[in-house]
Amino acid sequence: MRKIRSALISLSDKSNLKSLLQELRRNNVKIISSGGTFKAIRKLKFKCLDVSDFTKFKEILNGRVKTLHPKIHAGILNKRNKKSHSIDIRKNNFENIDLVVVNFYPFEKTIKQTKNHSKIIENIDIGGPTMVRAAAKNYNDVTVITSVDHYSELINELKKNKGSTSLKFREKMSRLAFSETAYYDAVISNYFNKFNNINFPKRKIIYTNLVENLRYGENPHQMGALYSQNIKNKLEQIHGKTLSYNNYSDIFAALTISKSLPKNAGTVIVKHGNPCGVSALKNNLDSYESALGSDPISAFGGIVSCNYKITQKIASKLNKIFLEVVIANGFDKKALKILRLKKNLRLVDSSKISFDEVWKFNSIDNFSLIQSEDKKIFSKKDFRIVSKRKPSRSQLDNLMFAFNVCRYTKSNAIVLACNKSTIGIGSGQPSRIDSCETAINKMSKFSKIKDEIVAASDAFFPFVDGIEKLVQSGASAIVQPAGSIRDKEIIKFANETNTVLVFSKTRHFRH
């Protein structure tokens, strides 16, 4: 046990301070503070000694140097049971500091609010992390608190131990403190890399916050958790069973496609990470029915992402099949009443989610693959018409739609589409010809198409057989990336069959 006789408090977030101060007063703890925290403590009518009076040294450099003083750090860092340390403390007329309560300048908040580099730099805390690291290192003798969330735990500890803290408690707070300083430095490091346009520095530091511990990972014998860099930019589950690891995986796959569609329009249905139906029709009910019609069997037990607010009419349709999750940009009251009839159906509001800067991670053991997300916004300039027959405006729009869905489908990927809706998707096959056959079989099984069919491939056709199958199935226009040594043969075949052929200037594998 270590008795707390003096505490240094320096806070950016001054919320819930009164309850802590009351407990410290009950235990006759001497409080030292500075700046805004000192004023806040005095305003709450608690005794407090200013840091400058404690150190006999006035703060300088407009407050940049306040707590960076030997009397502060010797008081925190000295080992109470080490004789030479005790001699140094007495010789210099210093005193022990037993409790450090510090949270940092809001650097992460600042970089979200301004692009003013000078202002951002001034919000890099130096004294705070220095004191926290010192206290955390000397946890055998000193207690460190770095979050308002830990005040109640400290108060309970002091009450239970009559003004003292246990080694176990100090050790826990030390671990949390080092996590806090590491996180803070990671945010700063990433800011400087971004400021200098460096995406892959020599040391890549990743910082995230725990959102929730999951019941398990992909399978019950695996552990899993969800983390996020921005805990405010989050999904809001408003009904149903707890989301699983696999649910989240499919939700992210669905949202990635949804966010690529026109604003407040389009429906995406995902199963096991792959789309089985996508429609970008402006009428929300039509888009849902078209997405479902693409592959109603695979949609069973899948995830539906509605890029719009769900109404009563759409909710009634959704309730007719078994779904794991329904995602939407909000739900009206009547829709919620209908959907909540299924107690296990997970309802997720994604209206607060935005994908501004997305990096994809794939890791095993001590290796990590990192890349930027494939979120290129397609325009007509990204495509080159190579066939003699030119596409109509609607054909080109449908080709671009199909190609967009294709890039979010596991490679090898083939997407058949009509009227800005998928009608057949072939995904994840080792052979491109197999993906063609899968997409064609899905179309033959579920679709009754009267309009023109277009096809998209996520990479070039290495042989004519793939494009031949698509043309034979009824595709009148095809889009694929260029780059095969047989591109000329593909173009020749398109011209011989009077097929529209468009080359994309970019390839879009998804593994």
PABAZA-990811 format. One record per residue (C-alpha): residue in one letter; x, y negated, z; residue number from 1. Coordinates in Angstrom, 2 decimals. Layout:
<sites>
{'A', {X, Y, Z}, NUM}
...
</sites>
This chain:
<sites>
{'M', {0.00, 0.00, 0.00}, 1}
{'R', {1.09, -3.55, -0.70}, 2}
{'K', {-0.48, -6.46, 1.16}, 3}
{'I', {-1.38, -9.44, -1.02}, 4}
{'R', {-0.33, -12.65, 0.67}, 5}
{'S', {0.17, -14.94, -2.32}, 6}
{'A', {-1.31, -15.06, -5.81}, 7}
{'L', {-0.41, -16.96, -8.97}, 8}
{'I', {-3.45, -17.65, -11.15}, 9}
{'S', {-3.18, -19.06, -14.70}, 10}
{'L', {-6.18, -18.62, -16.94}, 11}
{'S', {-7.42, -19.52, -20.37}, 12}
{'D', {-10.73, -17.75, -19.71}, 13}
{'K', {-11.91, -19.15, -16.37}, 14}
{'S', {-15.24, -17.30, -16.22}, 15}
{'N', {-16.30, -15.37, -13.08}, 16}
{'L', {-13.45, -16.95, -11.11}, 17}
{'K', {-15.48, -17.82, -8.02}, 18}
{'S', {-16.07, -14.22, -6.87}, 19}
{'L', {-12.34, -13.49, -7.07}, 20}
{'L', {-11.41, -16.66, -5.18}, 21}
{'Q', {-13.90, -15.83, -2.43}, 22}
{'E', {-12.28, -12.44, -1.87}, 23}
{'L', {-8.78, -13.94, -1.87}, 24}
{'R', {-9.90, -16.53, 0.70}, 25}
{'R', {-11.38, -13.80, 2.91}, 26}
{'N', {-7.92, -12.21, 2.94}, 27}
{'N', {-6.07, -15.51, 3.56}, 28}
{'V', {-4.20, -15.29, 0.26}, 29}
{'K', {-2.14, -18.33, -0.73}, 30}
{'I', {-3.09, -19.43, -4.25}, 31}
{'I', {-0.67, -21.09, -6.68}, 32}
{'S', {-1.85, -22.46, -10.02}, 33}
{'S', {-1.33, -25.12, -12.66}, 34}
{'G', {-3.01, -27.27, -15.29}, 35}
{'G', {-6.62, -26.54, -16.13}, 36}
{'T', {-6.79, -23.52, -13.83}, 37}
{'F', {-5.59, -25.60, -10.87}, 38}
{'K', {-8.35, -28.17, -11.58}, 39}
{'A', {-10.97, -25.43, -11.96}, 40}
{'I', {-10.03, -23.85, -8.63}, 41}
{'R', {-10.11, -27.20, -6.83}, 42}
{'K', {-13.45, -28.03, -8.45}, 43}
{'L', {-14.83, -24.81, -6.98}, 44}
{'K', {-13.62, -26.16, -3.59}, 45}
{'F', {-10.89, -23.60, -2.91}, 46}
{'K', {-7.43, -24.42, -1.60}, 47}
{'C', {-4.70, -24.22, -4.21}, 48}
{'L', {-1.05, -25.24, -4.53}, 49}
{'D', {0.07, -26.76, -7.82}, 50}
{'V', {2.93, -24.89, -9.53}, 51}
{'S', {4.98, -28.11, -9.71}, 52}
{'D', {4.67, -28.56, -5.92}, 53}
{'F', {5.58, -24.89, -5.43}, 54}
{'T', {8.70, -25.04, -7.63}, 55}
{'K', {9.56, -28.70, -6.88}, 56}
{'F', {9.92, -29.08, -10.64}, 57}
{'K', {7.46, -31.02, -12.79}, 58}
{'E', {6.18, -29.41, -15.96}, 59}
{'I', {7.91, -30.70, -19.10}, 60}
{'L', {7.62, -30.63, -22.89}, 61}
{'N', {3.91, -31.47, -22.78}, 62}
{'G', {3.17, -28.39, -20.70}, 63}
{'R', {5.28, -25.93, -22.72}, 64}
{'V', {7.40, -25.35, -19.61}, 65}
{'K', {5.39, -24.91, -16.42}, 66}
{'T', {5.77, -21.43, -14.97}, 67}
{'L', {9.14, -20.61, -16.57}, 68}
{'H', {11.07, -21.16, -13.33}, 69}
{'P', {13.36, -18.92, -11.21}, 70}
{'K', {11.20, -19.42, -8.12}, 71}
{'I', {8.20, -18.01, -10.00}, 72}
{'H', {9.95, -15.09, -11.65}, 73}
{'A', {12.18, -14.16, -8.73}, 74}
{'G', {9.05, -14.14, -6.56}, 75}
{'I', {7.43, -11.69, -8.97}, 76}
{'L', {10.39, -9.53, -10.01}, 77}
{'N', {12.23, -8.90, -6.76}, 78}
{'K', {12.12, -5.37, -5.41}, 79}
{'R', {10.83, -5.69, -1.86}, 80}
{'N', {12.84, -2.70, -0.57}, 81}
{'K', {16.12, -3.63, -2.27}, 82}
{'K', {18.48, -5.35, 0.16}, 83}
{'S', {20.40, -7.41, -2.43}, 84}
{'H', {17.11, -8.76, -3.81}, 85}
{'S', {15.93, -9.76, -0.34}, 86}
{'I', {19.22, -11.57, 0.28}, 87}
{'D', {18.87, -13.51, -3.01}, 88}
{'I', {15.31, -14.48, -2.17}, 89}
{'R', {16.27, -15.77, 1.31}, 90}
{'K', {19.41, -17.51, 0.06}, 91}
{'N', {17.43, -19.50, -2.51}, 92}
{'N', {14.54, -20.15, -0.15}, 93}
{'F', {12.14, -18.35, -2.51}, 94}
{'E', {9.04, -16.37, -1.54}, 95}
{'N', {7.24, -13.32, -2.83}, 96}
{'I', {4.34, -13.53, -5.29}, 97}
{'D', {2.21, -10.43, -4.76}, 98}
{'L', {-0.58, -10.95, -7.27}, 99}
{'V', {-0.48, -12.34, -10.81}, 100}
{'V', {-3.84, -13.12, -12.43}, 101}
{'V', {-3.27, -14.29, -15.99}, 102}
{'N', {-5.01, -14.27, -19.35}, 103}
{'F', {-3.48, -15.81, -22.44}, 104}
{'Y', {-4.06, -18.75, -24.74}, 105}
{'P', {-6.77, -17.67, -27.21}, 106}
{'F', {-4.47, -17.07, -30.18}, 107}
{'E', {-6.75, -14.54, -31.91}, 108}
{'K', {-9.74, -16.86, -31.56}, 109}
{'T', {-7.70, -19.82, -32.83}, 110}
{'I', {-6.62, -18.12, -36.08}, 111}
{'K', {-10.29, -17.39, -36.83}, 112}
{'Q', {-11.29, -21.00, -36.24}, 113}
{'T', {-8.55, -22.93, -38.02}, 114}
{'K', {-5.86, -22.66, -40.68}, 115}
{'N', {-3.87, -25.51, -39.13}, 116}
{'H', {-0.49, -23.84, -38.64}, 117}
{'S', {0.73, -26.36, -36.05}, 118}
{'K', {-2.37, -25.89, -33.91}, 119}
{'I', {-2.03, -22.12, -34.22}, 120}
{'I', {1.60, -22.23, -33.08}, 121}
{'E', {0.66, -24.26, -29.99}, 122}
{'N', {-1.73, -21.46, -29.04}, 123}
{'I', {1.06, -18.92, -28.72}, 124}
{'D', {1.30, -18.34, -24.98}, 125}
{'I', {4.83, -17.99, -23.61}, 126}
{'G', {4.59, -18.40, -19.84}, 127}
{'G', {1.54, -16.16, -19.45}, 128}
{'P', {2.90, -13.03, -21.17}, 129}
{'T', {6.27, -13.57, -19.45}, 130}
{'M', {4.68, -13.53, -16.00}, 131}
{'V', {2.47, -10.58, -16.91}, 132}
{'R', {5.40, -8.52, -18.17}, 133}
{'A', {7.39, -9.35, -15.03}, 134}
{'A', {4.53, -8.35, -12.74}, 135}
{'A', {3.74, -5.21, -14.76}, 136}
{'K', {7.40, -4.14, -14.64}, 137}
{'N', {7.45, -4.59, -10.86}, 138}
{'Y', {4.14, -2.79, -10.29}, 139}
{'N', {5.65, -0.92, -7.36}, 140}
{'D', {5.30, -4.18, -5.38}, 141}
{'V', {3.14, -6.55, -7.45}, 142}
{'T', {-0.45, -6.39, -8.72}, 143}
{'V', {-1.22, -7.81, -12.17}, 144}
{'I', {-4.67, -8.62, -13.55}, 145}
{'T', {-5.04, -9.60, -17.23}, 146}
{'S', {-8.79, -9.59, -17.82}, 147}
{'V', {-11.95, -10.96, -16.25}, 148}
{'D', {-13.29, -7.40, -16.66}, 149}
{'H', {-10.91, -6.21, -13.93}, 150}
{'Y', {-11.91, -8.75, -11.24}, 151}
{'S', {-14.58, -6.52, -9.70}, 152}
{'E', {-12.15, -3.60, -9.55}, 153}
{'L', {-9.58, -5.76, -7.77}, 154}
{'I', {-12.20, -7.10, -5.34}, 155}
{'N', {-13.30, -3.54, -4.49}, 156}
{'E', {-9.67, -2.52, -4.03}, 157}
{'L', {-9.01, -5.39, -1.62}, 158}
{'K', {-12.17, -4.67, 0.35}, 159}
{'K', {-11.42, -0.96, 0.57}, 160}
{'N', {-7.80, -1.49, 1.62}, 161}
{'K', {-8.21, -4.58, 3.84}, 162}
{'G', {-6.38, -6.99, 1.55}, 163}
{'S', {-3.90, -4.47, 0.09}, 164}
{'T', {-3.64, -2.58, -3.20}, 165}
{'S', {-2.63, 1.03, -3.76}, 166}
{'L', {0.23, 2.16, -5.99}, 167}
{'K', {-2.25, 4.04, -8.17}, 168}
{'F', {-4.25, 0.85, -8.75}, 169}
{'R', {-1.14, -1.24, -9.47}, 170}
{'E', {0.14, 1.39, -11.87}, 171}
{'K', {-3.17, 1.36, -13.77}, 172}
{'M', {-3.19, -2.45, -13.98}, 173}
{'S', {0.43, -2.39, -15.17}, 174}
{'R', {-0.48, -0.03, -18.01}, 175}
{'L', {-3.37, -2.27, -19.02}, 176}
{'A', {-1.15, -5.35, -18.80}, 177}
{'F', {1.49, -3.94, -21.14}, 178}
{'S', {-1.30, -3.00, -23.57}, 179}
{'E', {-2.51, -6.60, -23.37}, 180}
{'T', {0.91, -8.12, -24.11}, 181}
{'A', {1.55, -5.61, -26.90}, 182}
{'Y', {-1.84, -6.41, -28.46}, 183}
{'Y', {-1.20, -10.16, -28.16}, 184}
{'D', {2.21, -9.89, -29.80}, 185}
{'A', {0.77, -7.66, -32.54}, 186}
{'V', {-1.82, -10.32, -33.43}, 187}
{'I', {0.94, -12.95, -33.61}, 188}
{'S', {3.22, -10.67, -35.66}, 189}
{'N', {0.42, -9.94, -38.14}, 190}
{'Y', {-0.43, -13.64, -38.40}, 191}
{'F', {3.16, -14.52, -39.34}, 192}
{'N', {3.30, -11.70, -41.91}, 193}
{'K', {0.04, -12.89, -43.44}, 194}
{'F', {1.22, -16.52, -43.35}, 195}
{'N', {4.30, -15.48, -45.32}, 196}
{'N', {2.34, -13.15, -47.68}, 197}
{'I', {4.14, -10.03, -46.43}, 198}
{'N', {1.81, -7.02, -46.55}, 199}
{'F', {4.35, -4.31, -45.78}, 200}
{'P', {6.93, -5.58, -43.27}, 201}
{'K', {9.75, -3.40, -41.95}, 202}
{'R', {7.73, -2.83, -38.78}, 203}
{'K', {3.96, -2.61, -39.24}, 204}
{'I', {2.13, -3.25, -35.98}, 205}
{'I', {-1.53, -2.31, -35.84}, 206}
{'Y', {-3.86, -3.68, -33.17}, 207}
{'T', {-7.41, -2.50, -32.51}, 208}
{'N', {-10.03, -2.46, -29.74}, 209}
{'L', {-11.88, 0.61, -28.54}, 210}
{'V', {-15.52, 0.44, -29.64}, 211}
{'E', {-16.54, 3.83, -28.28}, 212}
{'N', {-15.30, 7.30, -27.45}, 213}
{'L', {-17.04, 9.82, -29.69}, 214}
{'R', {-18.32, 13.21, -28.57}, 215}
{'Y', {-15.74, 14.82, -30.85}, 216}
{'G', {-14.03, 14.40, -34.23}, 217}
{'E', {-14.97, 16.09, -37.50}, 218}
{'N', {-15.45, 19.34, -35.56}, 219}
{'P', {-16.27, 20.05, -31.89}, 220}
{'H', {-12.71, 21.16, -31.05}, 221}
{'Q', {-11.28, 17.81, -32.25}, 222}
{'M', {-11.17, 14.56, -30.24}, 223}
{'G', {-12.38, 11.30, -31.78}, 224}
{'A', {-12.90, 7.60, -31.08}, 225}
{'L', {-13.91, 4.48, -32.98}, 226}
{'Y', {-11.68, 1.41, -32.93}, 227}
{'S', {-12.07, -2.01, -34.50}, 228}
{'Q', {-9.87, -5.08, -34.90}, 229}
{'N', {-12.85, -7.37, -34.56}, 230}
{'I', {-15.33, -6.17, -31.96}, 231}
{'K', {-17.77, -8.96, -32.88}, 232}
{'N', {-17.91, -7.84, -36.52}, 233}
{'K', {-19.69, -4.61, -35.77}, 234}
{'L', {-22.49, -2.23, -36.56}, 235}
{'E', {-25.50, -2.40, -34.28}, 236}
{'Q', {-27.24, 0.89, -33.61}, 237}
{'I', {-30.82, 0.14, -32.66}, 238}
{'H', {-32.32, 3.64, -32.46}, 239}
{'G', {-31.54, 7.35, -32.46}, 240}
{'K', {-28.91, 9.79, -31.32}, 241}
{'T', {-25.33, 8.71, -30.70}, 242}
{'L', {-23.35, 8.33, -33.90}, 243}
{'S', {-20.76, 11.01, -34.56}, 244}
{'Y', {-17.33, 10.84, -36.21}, 245}
{'N', {-18.79, 12.21, -39.45}, 246}
{'N', {-21.69, 9.74, -39.28}, 247}
{'Y', {-19.26, 6.84, -39.05}, 248}
{'S', {-17.18, 8.25, -41.89}, 249}
{'D', {-20.26, 8.39, -44.14}, 250}
{'I', {-21.50, 4.99, -42.92}, 251}
{'F', {-18.24, 3.35, -43.95}, 252}
{'A', {-18.34, 5.13, -47.32}, 253}
{'A', {-21.92, 3.93, -47.89}, 254}
{'L', {-21.28, 0.36, -46.75}, 255}
{'T', {-18.21, 0.05, -48.97}, 256}
{'I', {-20.43, 0.72, -51.98}, 257}
{'S', {-23.35, -1.37, -50.70}, 258}
{'K', {-21.15, -4.43, -50.16}, 259}
{'S', {-19.97, -4.16, -53.80}, 260}
{'L', {-23.54, -4.47, -55.09}, 261}
{'P', {-25.37, -7.77, -55.72}, 262}
{'K', {-26.33, -9.61, -52.52}, 263}
{'N', {-29.50, -8.30, -50.82}, 264}
{'A', {-30.10, -5.71, -53.53}, 265}
{'G', {-29.36, -2.04, -54.10}, 266}
{'T', {-29.59, 1.31, -52.34}, 267}
{'V', {-26.81, 3.82, -51.70}, 268}
{'I', {-27.22, 7.43, -50.54}, 269}
{'V', {-24.10, 9.20, -49.30}, 270}
{'K', {-23.43, 12.81, -48.32}, 271}
{'H', {-20.06, 13.99, -47.01}, 272}
{'G', {-18.26, 10.83, -48.10}, 273}
{'N', {-19.54, 10.87, -51.67}, 274}
{'P', {-22.43, 8.96, -53.23}, 275}
{'C', {-25.22, 11.21, -54.46}, 276}
{'G', {-27.42, 8.33, -55.56}, 277}
{'V', {-26.90, 4.60, -56.17}, 278}
{'S', {-29.19, 1.99, -57.69}, 279}
{'A', {-28.70, -1.74, -58.12}, 280}
{'L', {-32.25, -2.53, -59.21}, 281}
{'K', {-33.52, -5.84, -57.85}, 282}
{'N', {-36.84, -4.41, -56.67}, 283}
{'N', {-35.93, -2.77, -53.35}, 284}
{'L', {-38.52, -0.01, -53.50}, 285}
{'D', {-37.55, 0.84, -57.09}, 286}
{'S', {-33.87, 0.92, -56.15}, 287}
{'Y', {-34.53, 3.33, -53.26}, 288}
{'E', {-36.65, 5.66, -55.39}, 289}
{'S', {-34.10, 5.58, -58.22}, 290}
{'A', {-31.19, 6.32, -55.85}, 291}
{'L', {-33.13, 9.21, -54.29}, 292}
{'G', {-34.12, 10.52, -57.73}, 293}
{'S', {-30.48, 10.85, -58.72}, 294}
{'D', {-30.06, 13.90, -56.47}, 295}
{'P', {-32.89, 14.43, -53.95}, 296}
{'I', {-31.50, 17.78, -52.77}, 297}
{'S', {-28.10, 16.38, -51.78}, 298}
{'A', {-29.84, 13.38, -50.17}, 299}
{'F', {-31.39, 15.75, -47.59}, 300}
{'G', {-29.50, 15.16, -44.34}, 301}
{'G', {-27.60, 12.26, -45.87}, 302}
{'I', {-27.14, 8.58, -45.09}, 303}
{'V', {-29.10, 5.81, -46.78}, 304}
{'S', {-27.63, 2.31, -46.93}, 305}
{'C', {-30.10, -0.39, -47.96}, 306}
{'N', {-28.43, -3.62, -48.99}, 307}
{'Y', {-31.56, -5.51, -47.91}, 308}
{'K', {-34.07, -5.77, -45.06}, 309}
{'I', {-36.28, -2.69, -44.77}, 310}
{'T', {-40.03, -3.26, -44.96}, 311}
{'Q', {-42.97, -1.13, -43.90}, 312}
{'K', {-43.44, 0.27, -47.42}, 313}
{'I', {-39.82, 1.42, -47.73}, 314}
{'A', {-39.83, 2.78, -44.16}, 315}
{'S', {-42.82, 5.00, -45.06}, 316}
{'K', {-40.87, 6.40, -48.02}, 317}
{'L', {-37.73, 6.95, -45.92}, 318}
{'N', {-39.69, 8.92, -43.32}, 319}
{'K', {-40.76, 11.50, -45.90}, 320}
{'I', {-37.31, 13.16, -45.99}, 321}
{'F', {-34.80, 14.24, -43.37}, 322}
{'L', {-32.00, 11.69, -43.01}, 323}
{'E', {-29.19, 11.39, -40.48}, 324}
{'V', {-28.76, 7.60, -40.65}, 325}
{'V', {-30.53, 4.63, -42.19}, 326}
{'I', {-28.45, 1.45, -42.58}, 327}
{'A', {-29.97, -1.89, -43.53}, 328}
{'N', {-29.55, -5.64, -43.42}, 329}
{'G', {-32.24, -5.71, -40.76}, 330}
{'F', {-35.61, -4.02, -40.21}, 331}
{'D', {-38.97, -5.72, -39.91}, 332}
{'K', {-41.17, -4.83, -36.90}, 333}
{'K', {-43.58, -2.60, -38.80}, 334}
{'A', {-40.70, -0.73, -40.43}, 335}
{'L', {-39.10, -0.10, -37.02}, 336}
{'K', {-42.35, 1.24, -35.62}, 337}
{'I', {-42.53, 3.81, -38.43}, 338}
{'L', {-38.86, 4.83, -38.40}, 339}
{'R', {-38.76, 5.17, -34.60}, 340}
{'L', {-41.33, 7.97, -34.83}, 341}
{'K', {-38.31, 10.18, -35.54}, 342}
{'K', {-36.49, 10.01, -32.20}, 343}
{'N', {-33.17, 11.36, -33.54}, 344}
{'L', {-32.98, 9.23, -36.68}, 345}
{'R', {-30.11, 6.79, -36.27}, 346}
{'L', {-30.98, 3.24, -37.34}, 347}
{'V', {-28.07, 0.87, -37.93}, 348}
{'D', {-28.24, -2.86, -38.56}, 349}
{'S', {-25.30, -3.89, -40.74}, 350}
{'S', {-26.30, -7.53, -41.24}, 351}
{'K', {-23.37, -8.74, -39.09}, 352}
{'I', {-20.79, -6.65, -40.95}, 353}
{'S', {-18.49, -8.26, -43.49}, 354}
{'F', {-15.51, -6.72, -45.25}, 355}
{'D', {-13.18, -9.65, -45.76}, 356}
{'E', {-9.74, -8.07, -45.63}, 357}
{'V', {-9.75, -4.30, -45.84}, 358}
{'W', {-6.82, -1.92, -45.48}, 359}
{'K', {-7.13, 1.82, -45.82}, 360}
{'F', {-5.12, 4.13, -43.57}, 361}
{'N', {-4.32, 7.78, -44.01}, 362}
{'S', {-2.03, 9.29, -41.42}, 363}
{'I', {-0.64, 12.58, -40.18}, 364}
{'D', {1.84, 13.10, -37.35}, 365}
{'N', {4.26, 10.14, -37.49}, 366}
{'F', {3.53, 9.21, -41.12}, 367}
{'S', {1.01, 6.62, -42.29}, 368}
{'L', {-0.13, 5.74, -45.79}, 369}
{'I', {-1.48, 2.19, -45.98}, 370}
{'Q', {-3.03, 0.51, -48.97}, 371}
{'S', {-5.41, -2.32, -49.75}, 372}
{'E', {-9.00, -1.31, -50.43}, 373}
{'D', {-10.10, -1.02, -54.05}, 374}
{'K', {-12.55, -3.92, -53.94}, 375}
{'K', {-11.76, -5.62, -57.24}, 376}
{'I', {-14.77, -7.53, -58.54}, 377}
{'F', {-15.29, -6.45, -62.15}, 378}
{'S', {-15.91, -8.91, -64.95}, 379}
{'K', {-16.12, -8.40, -68.71}, 380}
{'K', {-12.50, -9.54, -68.99}, 381}
{'D', {-11.44, -6.33, -67.21}, 382}
{'F', {-12.69, -4.18, -70.08}, 383}
{'R', {-11.71, -3.72, -73.74}, 384}
{'I', {-14.08, -2.43, -76.41}, 385}
{'V', {-12.11, 0.05, -78.54}, 386}
{'S', {-14.84, 1.72, -80.62}, 387}
{'K', {-16.28, 0.49, -83.90}, 388}
{'R', {-19.73, 0.44, -82.34}, 389}
{'K', {-20.10, -2.47, -79.91}, 390}
{'P', {-22.13, -2.19, -76.71}, 391}
{'S', {-25.33, -4.13, -76.23}, 392}
{'R', {-25.50, -6.46, -73.25}, 393}
{'S', {-27.52, -3.93, -71.23}, 394}
{'Q', {-25.12, -1.11, -72.16}, 395}
{'L', {-22.12, -3.13, -70.96}, 396}
{'D', {-23.91, -4.02, -67.72}, 397}
{'N', {-24.73, -0.36, -67.13}, 398}
{'L', {-21.18, 0.70, -67.95}, 399}
{'M', {-19.82, -1.76, -65.40}, 400}
{'F', {-22.35, -0.52, -62.82}, 401}
{'A', {-21.41, 3.14, -63.45}, 402}
{'F', {-17.70, 2.36, -63.32}, 403}
{'N', {-18.15, 0.54, -60.01}, 404}
{'V', {-19.87, 3.58, -58.47}, 405}
{'C', {-17.21, 5.82, -59.99}, 406}
{'R', {-14.39, 4.16, -58.07}, 407}
{'Y', {-16.10, 4.98, -54.74}, 408}
{'T', {-16.56, 8.64, -55.73}, 409}
{'K', {-13.90, 11.21, -54.88}, 410}
{'S', {-11.66, 11.96, -57.85}, 411}
{'N', {-12.03, 13.53, -60.32}, 412}
{'A', {-15.18, 11.44, -60.71}, 413}
{'I', {-17.77, 11.19, -63.44}, 414}
{'V', {-20.90, 9.03, -63.14}, 415}
{'L', {-23.88, 9.10, -65.49}, 416}
{'A', {-26.19, 6.09, -65.26}, 417}
{'C', {-29.24, 4.51, -66.78}, 418}
{'N', {-31.02, 1.26, -65.92}, 419}
{'K', {-28.40, 0.36, -63.25}, 420}
{'S', {-29.07, 3.60, -61.41}, 421}
{'T', {-27.09, 6.81, -61.22}, 422}
{'I', {-28.66, 9.89, -62.78}, 423}
{'G', {-25.80, 12.33, -62.35}, 424}
{'I', {-22.58, 12.30, -60.28}, 425}
{'G', {-19.71, 14.76, -60.49}, 426}
{'S', {-17.17, 14.34, -57.68}, 427}
{'G', {-14.08, 15.84, -56.12}, 428}
{'Q', {-13.35, 18.46, -58.77}, 429}
{'P', {-9.76, 19.50, -59.59}, 430}
{'S', {-10.71, 19.42, -63.27}, 431}
{'R', {-12.25, 16.41, -65.02}, 432}
{'I', {-14.21, 18.73, -67.29}, 433}
{'D', {-15.75, 20.35, -64.16}, 434}
{'S', {-16.81, 16.92, -62.92}, 435}
{'C', {-18.46, 16.27, -66.31}, 436}
{'E', {-20.37, 19.54, -66.05}, 437}
{'T', {-21.48, 18.79, -62.46}, 438}
{'A', {-22.77, 15.33, -63.43}, 439}
{'I', {-24.57, 16.71, -66.50}, 440}
{'N', {-26.14, 19.54, -64.49}, 441}
{'K', {-27.41, 17.07, -61.87}, 442}
{'M', {-28.92, 14.90, -64.62}, 443}
{'S', {-30.56, 17.87, -66.33}, 444}
{'K', {-31.99, 19.11, -63.05}, 445}
{'F', {-33.41, 15.88, -61.61}, 446}
{'S', {-33.76, 13.16, -64.23}, 447}
{'K', {-36.34, 12.51, -66.93}, 448}
{'I', {-34.47, 9.87, -68.90}, 449}
{'K', {-35.95, 7.92, -71.75}, 450}
{'D', {-33.50, 5.02, -71.90}, 451}
{'E', {-29.89, 5.05, -73.05}, 452}
{'I', {-27.42, 6.99, -70.91}, 453}
{'V', {-23.95, 5.66, -70.13}, 454}
{'A', {-21.02, 7.50, -68.54}, 455}
{'A', {-18.00, 6.41, -66.50}, 456}
{'S', {-14.77, 8.22, -65.65}, 457}
{'D', {-12.42, 7.07, -62.88}, 458}
{'A', {-9.36, 7.92, -65.04}, 459}
{'F', {-8.64, 8.62, -68.69}, 460}
{'F', {-9.73, 11.80, -70.43}, 461}
{'P', {-6.58, 13.84, -71.12}, 462}
{'F', {-8.38, 15.78, -73.88}, 463}
{'V', {-11.38, 15.24, -76.15}, 464}
{'D', {-13.36, 18.07, -74.48}, 465}
{'G', {-14.54, 15.85, -71.58}, 466}
{'I', {-15.88, 13.00, -73.65}, 467}
{'E', {-17.33, 15.56, -76.08}, 468}
{'K', {-19.41, 17.12, -73.28}, 469}
{'L', {-20.72, 13.70, -72.22}, 470}
{'V', {-21.72, 12.77, -75.78}, 471}
{'Q', {-23.43, 16.13, -76.24}, 472}
{'S', {-25.40, 15.51, -73.04}, 473}
{'G', {-26.79, 12.26, -74.45}, 474}
{'A', {-24.32, 9.58, -73.37}, 475}
{'S', {-24.26, 6.82, -75.97}, 476}
{'A', {-21.63, 4.68, -74.23}, 477}
{'I', {-18.59, 5.67, -72.16}, 478}
{'V', {-16.09, 3.72, -70.06}, 479}
{'Q', {-12.71, 5.07, -68.99}, 480}
{'P', {-9.30, 3.63, -68.13}, 481}
{'A', {-6.73, 3.59, -70.92}, 482}
{'G', {-3.39, 5.34, -70.64}, 483}
{'S', {-3.61, 8.84, -72.11}, 484}
{'I', {-1.19, 9.92, -74.84}, 485}
{'R', {-4.37, 11.06, -76.60}, 486}
{'D', {-6.22, 7.73, -76.38}, 487}
{'K', {-6.22, 7.53, -80.18}, 488}
{'E', {-7.89, 10.96, -80.42}, 489}
{'I', {-10.55, 9.84, -77.91}, 490}
{'I', {-11.21, 6.65, -79.90}, 491}
{'K', {-11.39, 8.67, -83.15}, 492}
{'F', {-13.95, 11.05, -81.64}, 493}
{'A', {-16.06, 8.10, -80.37}, 494}
{'N', {-16.09, 6.55, -83.83}, 495}
{'E', {-16.97, 9.86, -85.51}, 496}
{'T', {-19.96, 10.27, -83.16}, 497}
{'N', {-20.99, 6.58, -83.25}, 498}
{'T', {-20.39, 6.33, -79.50}, 499}
{'V', {-19.57, 3.10, -77.69}, 500}
{'L', {-16.16, 3.46, -76.02}, 501}
{'V', {-14.84, 0.90, -73.56}, 502}
{'F', {-11.44, 1.00, -71.91}, 503}
{'S', {-10.96, -0.39, -68.42}, 504}
{'K', {-7.68, -2.17, -67.79}, 505}
{'T', {-7.48, -0.58, -64.31}, 506}
{'R', {-7.62, 2.98, -63.02}, 507}
{'H', {-9.66, 3.88, -59.92}, 508}
{'F', {-8.72, 7.17, -58.24}, 509}
{'R', {-10.17, 7.83, -54.78}, 510}
{'H', {-8.70, 10.70, -52.85}, 511}
</sites>
